[in-house]
Amino acid sequence: MDENNRTDKDILIKGIKRLGICLGLMFAGPTLLHLALDNQDKPLYVPLLILAFILCIAAIIFLFLGINTILDSMFKKKK
């Protein structure tokens, strides 16, 4: 096997860390969204709803970045 086609372990670990962050956000975002929608009469409804949507969007972004980083570690050619 050619040395240039090996998986870069440092980049792979970075991608796995991003997927770990994504996993945490995938639980936190919908949980906060559920809490916000159950308490619509409370004064913190709107800020909690905005925070929940930001966390859900961040989970999607970290999922994309994590998968992209892992694929780069496996298939990107080193110079």
Secondary structure as UniProt FT lines:
FT   HELIX           3..5
FT   HELIX           9..38
FT   TURN            40..41
FT   TURN            43..44
FT   HELIX           45..75
//
